[in-house]
Amino acid sequence: MTGPPQANAAKHRVLFAFCLATALYLGAVAFSIDKPLTMDQAIPTAWNASEIHQRGFAALGQGRYEISHTLLHQHLLAVTYDLFGESTRSARGLGIPCFLLTLILVNWLAQSLYSGAHGRRVGCTAMLLYAANPFVVQHSLLVDQETTLVPATQLAFLIGVIRCRGRYDARALLWLGLLLALGLWAKEFPPYIALFALGVYLCFERGVVRALRVVAPVALLGTALFTATWALYCTVTGVPLLSFVEHSIIGKALNPGFHSSSLADAFRMWSTHTGRWVTPALLVGLAAGLARRATRASRTERGFGSPDLLWIYVLVYWGLTSFHLYQHPRYQVPLHGAAVVLVAELLVAG
């Protein structure tokens, strides 16, 4: 049974936009998928996945391997090797389904934020903006969880928050906790950035106490679920329980040399790296959208709405990754899914 003609036509337009975005993306990555692995983190990641592929699920507990982060990405990479064999093409190829999943989630986020035909137009535009951005397209082929899995898990959490529609009952908190735990399996830090953005948003919307009634249970549940499953994984495989903690928290987060030392250093990183790597048109669009939001807030529209969660998320993520993380642009890839939705809405609204 088919739906109303208008509804079917709208679905077809969304499908067409997704197919066009996919074609743009695949046409671009076809020239880069065979390039040799050179990044310092990509090579040990590929080695670990190779060990899992050749020796089985528990391989990383049978010797000394570099375990920098949580291991969902490396196990998925091992599955890719199982299916397509070990090669540079296979290693980079995992980024392709991750990118396409992110495209779908970008559209879902847009239609969760904006209803009806407007939401569909924003979703279509956002998908095309994402697929046409050379920054995210090139980085999707890095053998790295930051540019493959994390963009999708971050968007999934944001969609979960938006679809709560402000009603954070026990079921909603459970789902958000599950999404947070999934994000932690992708990488241990980014989910807490999204959770912090949610906390800031709720503080403005409903006050500190009521914000804590949402954020604290989600944080506790998500962290507990991740810790329990990680401990079980370590018990089964023999991987040291604190392996990524020693690398990421002690070796990086608590290491002063890991952070930008001043505002001048942070600005220098932004101007020399981010300003060159990130599509200038996207930066202009974000600046215009933020100016429009600030103008409306200063006049009549003082209330907070769901799109403001994305603004907070983008600004917080951009700020943190400008001061931390080797000042490397790839750490900013996970904010782009939310950013293109904001820019797309500006373009559609005119």
Legacy VTK file of the C-alpha trace (Angstrom):
# vtk DataFile Version 3.0
C-alpha trace
ASCII
DATASET POLYDATA
POINTS 350 float
0.000 0.000 0.000
1.430 3.329 -1.036
1.136 6.578 0.880
-0.216 9.937 -0.315
1.476 11.231 -3.498
2.973 14.246 -1.703
4.490 12.070 1.031
5.942 9.678 -1.543
7.399 12.566 -3.531
9.020 13.969 -0.382
10.581 10.594 0.403
11.852 10.347 -3.161
13.498 13.772 -2.890
15.265 12.747 0.307
16.381 9.486 -1.318
17.601 11.376 -4.371
19.599 13.778 -2.180
21.162 10.830 -0.332
22.074 9.094 -3.596
23.558 12.309 -4.996
25.572 12.868 -1.816
26.758 9.257 -1.948
27.820 9.623 -5.584
29.742 12.818 -4.790
31.479 11.096 -1.902
32.357 7.861 -3.707
33.647 9.808 -6.701
35.999 11.729 -4.431
37.324 8.843 -2.325
37.977 6.611 -5.332
41.227 8.530 -5.889
42.500 8.118 -2.310
41.456 4.711 -1.045
44.719 3.007 -2.084
47.102 5.555 -0.574
49.623 3.964 1.840
49.056 4.284 5.580
51.316 6.985 6.996
49.694 8.397 10.148
51.335 7.261 13.365
48.064 6.023 14.849
46.791 4.318 11.697
49.619 1.796 11.498
49.314 0.281 15.023
45.524 0.310 14.608
45.860 -1.704 11.416
48.354 -4.040 13.126
45.967 -4.678 16.004
43.090 -5.378 13.627
45.360 -7.756 11.716
46.144 -9.656 14.911
42.436 -9.991 15.711
41.762 -11.117 12.135
44.514 -13.735 12.176
44.440 -14.961 15.780
40.870 -14.399 16.911
38.768 -12.208 19.183
41.110 -12.362 22.192
44.335 -11.704 20.268
45.123 -8.348 21.887
45.292 -9.947 25.321
47.996 -12.399 24.193
50.853 -9.939 23.837
51.943 -6.336 24.167
50.034 -4.176 21.728
49.458 -0.441 21.683
45.940 0.049 23.039
45.397 3.779 22.820
41.613 3.890 23.036
38.585 1.673 23.393
38.588 -1.072 20.772
35.282 -1.133 18.870
36.935 0.398 15.810
39.725 -2.183 15.724
37.287 -5.087 15.992
35.170 -3.661 13.153
38.352 -3.256 11.123
39.161 -6.918 11.807
35.694 -7.867 10.502
36.463 -5.841 7.368
39.657 -7.874 6.968
37.637 -11.074 7.421
35.306 -10.030 4.613
37.684 -8.421 2.133
41.180 -9.512 3.140
44.024 -7.423 4.549
44.956 -4.476 2.397
45.207 -0.716 2.480
41.956 -0.572 0.515
40.183 -2.683 3.144
41.605 -0.645 6.021
40.528 2.655 4.503
37.302 1.154 3.193
35.784 0.864 6.659
35.388 4.628 6.550
32.953 4.386 3.618
29.997 2.696 5.403
30.715 4.856 8.449
30.477 7.975 6.277
27.237 6.806 4.648
25.763 6.025 8.075
26.744 9.521 9.178
24.949 10.956 6.138
21.772 9.151 7.170
22.127 10.419 10.732
22.697 13.996 9.501
19.352 13.807 7.689
17.687 12.208 10.720
19.020 14.933 12.994
17.719 17.648 10.671
14.259 16.102 10.451
14.193 15.607 14.222
14.938 19.306 14.733
12.722 20.776 12.027
9.345 19.368 11.118
7.577 18.785 7.839
8.795 19.953 4.462
11.221 22.397 6.056
12.946 19.577 7.925
13.231 17.486 4.782
14.747 20.392 2.849
17.221 21.029 5.659
18.109 17.337 5.775
18.703 17.127 2.018
20.813 20.274 2.017
22.814 19.118 5.045
23.634 15.761 3.435
24.903 17.487 0.301
26.960 19.969 2.331
28.514 17.131 4.311
29.365 15.059 1.240
30.798 18.084 -0.583
33.113 19.088 2.259
36.675 18.040 1.354
37.688 18.140 5.029
35.337 15.363 6.154
35.562 13.451 2.881
39.350 13.146 3.017
39.403 12.393 6.731
36.810 9.621 6.385
39.515 7.434 4.840
41.877 7.764 7.787
42.245 4.527 9.713
41.105 6.197 12.898
37.986 6.013 15.065
37.844 9.819 15.368
36.943 10.255 11.703
34.875 7.099 11.148
32.899 5.836 14.158
32.850 8.894 16.412
30.931 11.204 14.030
28.126 8.635 13.847
27.945 7.855 17.579
28.004 11.555 18.474
25.110 12.251 16.104
23.197 9.267 17.481
23.416 10.724 20.992
22.299 14.178 19.801
19.363 12.649 17.930
18.416 10.729 21.078
18.370 13.976 23.062
16.347 15.866 20.442
13.764 13.090 20.153
13.136 13.214 23.889
11.297 16.488 23.158
12.126 17.746 26.616
10.537 14.733 28.377
13.321 12.973 30.247
11.479 10.070 31.858
13.110 6.815 32.951
12.879 5.288 29.481
14.483 8.334 27.861
17.307 8.377 30.413
17.901 4.668 29.785
18.184 5.192 26.021
20.512 8.135 26.455
22.644 6.074 28.839
22.861 3.293 26.259
23.846 5.768 23.534
26.486 7.272 25.816
27.925 3.805 26.500
28.002 3.051 22.762
29.840 6.327 22.189
32.378 5.417 24.863
33.103 2.166 23.045
33.869 4.247 19.941
36.164 6.581 21.921
36.346 7.506 25.571
36.290 11.334 25.482
33.878 12.713 22.815
30.637 11.395 24.397
31.321 13.475 27.494
31.626 16.585 25.308
28.114 15.940 23.982
26.883 15.287 27.524
28.493 18.508 28.755
26.809 20.423 25.912
23.490 18.898 26.978
24.135 19.995 30.549
24.891 23.577 29.504
21.786 23.655 27.313
19.543 22.344 30.095
21.015 24.808 32.600
19.874 27.676 30.386
16.553 26.035 29.611
15.447 24.820 33.039
18.107 25.658 35.667
21.058 23.872 37.217
19.170 21.536 39.547
16.788 20.224 36.903
19.671 19.916 34.446
21.577 17.738 36.904
18.513 15.500 37.263
18.960 14.614 33.602
22.709 14.741 33.058
23.780 12.927 36.243
21.677 9.756 35.673
22.722 9.600 32.010
26.396 10.012 32.948
26.231 7.425 35.718
24.271 4.889 33.678
26.301 5.286 30.500
29.625 5.146 32.328
28.510 2.150 34.378
27.321 0.246 31.302
30.549 0.953 29.476
32.720 0.060 32.485
30.869 -3.214 33.034
31.114 -4.279 29.393
34.755 -3.158 29.167
35.613 -5.144 32.299
33.870 -8.194 30.824
35.767 -7.753 27.564
39.078 -7.490 29.441
38.254 -10.608 31.465
37.522 -12.610 28.323
40.445 -11.333 26.237
43.116 -10.646 28.831
43.512 -7.012 27.719
44.723 -4.913 30.693
41.771 -3.166 32.314
43.518 0.223 32.496
45.260 0.059 29.112
43.590 2.994 27.383
43.302 4.884 30.685
47.089 4.963 30.993
47.444 6.158 27.420
44.573 8.657 27.088
44.076 10.022 30.600
47.463 9.773 32.305
49.606 10.157 29.193
47.491 12.830 27.497
44.681 14.482 29.447
46.797 14.965 32.595
49.966 15.784 30.688
50.523 19.574 30.454
52.566 19.157 27.297
49.529 17.726 25.540
47.604 20.993 25.701
47.961 24.341 24.018
49.672 26.595 26.529
48.018 29.930 25.744
45.266 31.704 23.851
47.890 32.782 21.330
48.858 29.145 20.681
45.230 28.162 20.301
44.541 31.000 17.867
47.692 30.147 15.907
46.487 26.557 15.592
43.049 27.747 14.484
44.395 30.136 11.863
47.132 27.890 10.459
45.399 24.489 10.627
41.646 24.791 11.021
41.384 27.877 8.843
43.077 26.047 5.963
41.543 22.614 6.422
37.951 23.456 7.172
35.909 24.571 4.199
35.852 28.396 4.400
32.247 28.475 3.162
31.189 26.377 6.154
32.904 28.771 8.542
31.131 31.708 6.909
27.812 29.887 7.140
28.326 29.089 10.804
29.279 32.682 11.564
26.194 33.974 9.743
23.933 31.483 11.497
25.354 32.314 14.899
24.960 36.043 14.231
21.324 35.479 13.258
20.693 33.459 16.431
22.344 36.108 18.614
20.309 38.867 16.964
17.048 37.038 17.545
17.968 36.313 21.156
18.727 39.985 21.779
15.358 41.070 20.409
12.330 38.870 20.968
13.241 35.191 20.775
14.908 34.775 24.141
13.742 31.222 24.801
16.014 28.274 24.178
15.104 25.744 21.492
16.522 22.413 20.373
18.794 23.963 17.693
20.600 25.800 20.495
21.833 22.422 21.746
23.684 22.037 18.440
25.149 25.530 18.710
26.457 24.766 22.186
27.817 21.395 21.055
29.639 22.878 18.045
31.121 25.774 20.010
32.210 23.620 22.963
33.687 20.937 20.702
35.514 23.505 18.608
36.853 25.278 21.672
38.117 22.113 23.368
39.776 20.732 20.260
41.479 24.055 19.630
43.208 23.883 23.015
43.841 20.126 23.207
44.684 17.062 21.176
47.956 17.990 19.469
46.089 20.810 17.751
45.332 18.353 14.924
42.324 19.188 12.702
41.071 15.602 12.529
39.830 15.844 16.109
37.239 18.366 14.909
35.604 16.026 12.387
32.862 14.871 14.832
31.418 18.385 15.130
30.754 18.716 11.399
27.595 16.603 11.301
25.874 19.070 13.635
27.502 22.074 11.943
26.142 21.279 8.470
22.600 21.001 9.852
22.871 24.506 11.300
24.276 25.920 8.059
21.692 24.040 5.963
18.836 25.553 7.986
20.273 29.023 7.392
20.427 28.376 3.638
16.933 26.882 3.445
15.361 29.597 5.565
17.014 32.293 3.482
LINES 1 351
350 0 1 2 3 4 5 6 7 8 9 10 11 12 13 14 15 16 17 18 19 20 21 22 23 24 25 26 27 28 29 30 31 32 33 34 35 36 37 38 39 40 41 42 43 44 45 46 47 48 49 50 51 52 53 54 55 56 57 58 59 60 61 62 63 64 65 66 67 68 69 70 71 72 73 74 75 76 77 78 79 80 81 82 83 84 85 86 87 88 89 90 91 92 93 94 95 96 97 98 99 100 101 102 103 104 105 106 107 108 109 110 111 112 113 114 115 116 117 118 119 120 121 122 123 124 125 126 127 128 129 130 131 132 133 134 135 136 137 138 139 140 141 142 143 144 145 146 147 148 149 150 151 152 153 154 155 156 157 158 159 160 161 162 163 164 165 166 167 168 169 170 171 172 173 174 175 176 177 178 179 180 181 182 183 184 185 186 187 188 189 190 191 192 193 194 195 196 197 198 199 200 201 202 203 204 205 206 207 208 209 210 211 212 213 214 215 216 217 218 219 220 221 222 223 224 225 226 227 228 229 230 231 232 233 234 235 236 237 238 239 240 241 242 243 244 245 246 247 248 249 250 251 252 253 254 255 256 257 258 259 260 261 262 263 264 265 266 267 268 269 270 271 272 273 274 275 276 277 278 279 280 281 282 283 284 285 286 287 288 289 290 291 292 293 294 295 296 297 298 299 300 301 302 303 304 305 306 307 308 309 310 311 312 313 314 315 316 317 318 319 320 321 322 323 324 325 326 327 328 329 330 331 332 333 334 335 336 337 338 339 340 341 342 343 344 345 346 347 348 349
